[in-house]
Each structure stands twice: as structure tokens, then as C-alpha cells.
């Protein structure tokens, strides 16, 4: 079974349809933090990109 049907998750969106949905982040129970890789505190999900 596809885990995306059962678990809470985030999927990337892109202006290029071939790149949308390529990255999937599954959210764990409890608190989830999302931010930059170089943030002062560790993040559960680190975001990166060209800028």
C-alpha cells in the first residue's frame, strides 16, 4: 500500500510538472519543525533551494 494514502505528508510543488511530487516529507507524530538547514535549532524537515 502507498504510504501517502495513510500518513500525513508534504509534497513539493514546482512550475515544471515533471518535478512536482518528486520530494515527499512524512510528518511524524508530535511537533514538526520546518526550516533552513543552517537554522539555530535543528529542524525536522530542512528546506533548501537556489535562494
Buried (B, 14 or more C-beta within 10 A) or exposed (E): EEEEEEEEEEEEEEEEEEEEEEEEBEEEEEEBEEBEEEEEEEBEEBEEEEE
